[in-house]
Amino acid sequence: MTRASLETGADEAPPDPFPGSKSDSRRYLVGIADKASNKAEDLKGQAKEATGKATGDPDLRDEGKADQASSAVKDAGEKVKDAAKNLKDKLT
């Protein structure tokens, strides 16, 4: 750091994008990981369903549909959590 940068604050750390406790940023990152996991499960289900249809395997097709349904339920839960957090943030 140079003296000029100290005076102008050019080398200052950027502000915390998640003000508050460190657990806020952890919850945010966990939420992103959960959403990515749900999307991966959905894509896996789509692949199983397509493979089951192409090979004439009804069990694999149904397993793929079940994976997609499970992913949709988890995704809905994530949306409810996000909406609750947004509401809480507006009220505080």
Secondary structure, DSSP 8 states (H G I E B T S, - for coil): --HHHHHHTTT-----SS-S-HHHHHHHHHHHHHHHHHHHHHHHHHHHHHHHHHHT-HHHHHHHHHHHHHHHHHHHHHHHHHHHHHHHHHH-
